[in-house]
């Protein structure tokens, strides 16, 4: 575990560390594959993909073709969700992505989450179990222990990716980093934050959202709600479930 956490610290400062992160995660979780996918919300294209284990040799096929057909990734949020529990078998049986990509990789099931969701990009992570095997009961405690460091590393990566770039019309848009961010509470209806707070970067605001969610979780009355962090233009930075 300590080796994995150390590697995650490296990934927060260098994207070159992500393959090692995925390999360490595979070893600790006892799974046969893992993938990190960064999607550009403007173009819909995959800006970066790191595949390890079973799916490694199929990465280019995913990026070039199957990403557009993937019905699982859009369903991911801040929770960890299994493919086998969020999509009915009848849908998977008709899915080209599932039959010609997932099964061809030798993957039986995927446990995934959305690590970061900013105005310009989303980052998802999935761990893969091979056909004929099940996720062990040790996977969930491991995932719970490393989720926050994973999110921090992903947000830091997006900060580096977006540094120096503008969002929208270059004549009118503000820089992506720095500004006022808002922390809304949602559970079907929204309890809006009308004042907001200033932060240097979206990742700093996202970290504050995590802190707010932890504080509300200790209260005990907010289970099932989420903290939604948005920027001045109303774009979602991240969504953090409040879990007691």
N, C-alpha and C positions, 0 to 999 in steps of 0.2 A: 504493500500500500504506500509506504513512504517513497519508494522509487517512482510510483505513478504520480504522486502529488508533486514530487520534484520535477518530473517531466512536464506536468501541467504548468508549473511556474515558468519553465522554459518556453512553452507554447504561447504564453501571454506576451512574450517579448520577441518571438521569432516564429514565423509560419513554418520554417523548416523543421521544427520540432514536432509537428502534428503527426507524421507517420510513426514516430516513436511513441507518442501518446496513444495512438490507436493500438499499436502492438502491445504496449504495457496493459492497456485496458482489456484486450483479448486474453492475455495471460491471467490477469487477476479474476476475470469473470468466467473463465473456462469456456469461451466461445470461439467459433472458427472464423470469424470475420468482423469487420467494422468499417464504417464509412462516414466521412465528414463531407457535407455538400454545402457550398455557398452559392446561393441563387441571387442574381441581379433582378430586382423587382421592376426596373425600367425596361429591360430588354427581354426578361423572362429566361435568359440563358444562364447556364451554370458557369460562374466565374472561376470557381476553384472546386476541385474534388480530390479527396484523398481516400483511396480504397485499399484495404489490407485484408489478407487472408483469402477466403473463398472467392470474393468478387474482384480481386485485384486486377486480374487479366481482362476483366470485362468493363473496366472503367470507361474506356473510350466509347463503347457501345451505349453505355448509360447516358453519357454526356451528349452524344451525337443524336440519339434516337429515343431511348426509353425514358429520359427525364420528362419529356413532354407527355408521356402516357402514364406516368406514375400517379396512382390514385391515393397512395398512402401518405406521401410527404405533405400534401396540403391539409391533412387532418391533424398533423402534429401541432401541439402547443407546448406550454411549459411543463406539462406532465410527461411521464414516460409511458408510452402506449405500445402495446403489442399489435403487430399486424394481424395476428390470428384472432384478436378480440374486437378489432374496430372495423373490419370489413367482412361481410358475410361470405361464406364459402361459394355461394352462387355467383357473386360478383367476381371473386378471384378466379373461378373456373373460366370466366369469359374474358379475363384480362390478359392482353398480349404482354404487358409489362410483367405480370406474375408468371405466366406460363413460359415465356420465351427468354426472360431475363432472370428473375429470382430463382426459379427452379433450375434453370440452366447453370446457375452459379453453384448449385448444390445446397441452397439455403432453404431451410424449413420454415423459420420464423424470424422476425425482426423485432427488436425492442428499441424504440426511437423516441426522440424528443426534439423540440425546437429550442436550441441553445440561445439564440439571439434573433431579434426581429426589429430592424430599424427601418427608417424611411426608405433606404435604398437597397438593403440586402436582408436576406434571412439565412440563418445557419442551422442546419439540422445534423443530428448525429444518430446513427443507428448501430447496434451491435447485432451480429447475425449468428444464428445457430444452425448447424448443418442438418440436413435431412436425416432422420433416424434418431436425433437427439432432442432433448428438451432443455430449456434454461434451468439451471440449478437453483435451489432455494437461497443460495448465497449471493445471487446476482442483485436482488433488490436492496439488501443492506449496503452492498458496495456502491451501487448507483446513488443511493441517498447520501453517502458520505462524500462523493466527489462531484455531485451536480453543481454546487455553487462554484467550486474552482473551475469546472468546465465552462460555465457560463461566463465567468470573468475572463478566461482565456479567449473565448470566442468574441466577446465584446471588444477586448483589446486588439484582436486581429482586425475587426471591422474598423476600428479607429485608424489603424495604420493604412488599411485599404482605401479609406475615404479622405485621408489627409491631403489637403491642397486641392480637393475637388469641390465643385459647386453642385448644388441640387437644383434642377429646374432651369429657368431662364437666367443666364449669367448676368443679365442687366438688372434683374430685380431680386434674385435669390440671395439669401443670407448664407454665410458659410455654414457648413454642416456642423462644425464644432462650436460650442459655446452658445449661450442663449438661455431663455427661460423654458423650464419644463414643468409639466403639470402631472399630478398624481391623483388619478380618479379611482374611486372604489366602485366596482361593478358586481352585480349579481342579477342579470336580466335588466334591471334598471341601473342608471348611472348616478352616483353621488359625486358630482363634479368638484374638482379643485379649481376655484375661481382665481386664486392668486398666483400659484406657481412659485418656483424658486429658480435662481440662476445657478447653472453648473457649467464647467469648462468644456464638457464633452458629453455625448449621449451615454457613454459607458458610465460616467460618474453619476448621471441621473438614474441609470438602470440600477446601479449599486444602491442608491438611496431607495429605490422602489423595493429592492430585496429587503432592506432594513425595515421599511415600513411594514411589509408583509410579515416579517418575523415578529415585530412588535404587536401587530394585531392578532397574530396567531396565539400569543401568550394570553391575550384577553379572553379568548375562548368563545366569543360571541360572533366572530367573523368567519368561521369555517364555511367554505364553499364560495366565498367572495374572491375577487381578484383585485390586485393593484395594477392599474393600467397607466403606464407612463407615456405621455405624448409631448411633442414639441409645440412651438408657438403656432404652427400651421395645422395642428390637429393630427399630425402623423404619428402612428404608434411606434414607440421605441421598444417597449417590451411589455409583456403581460405576465404577472407573477401571481399564481394561485396562493391564497391564504390557507394554509393547512395546519391544523392543530396537532 
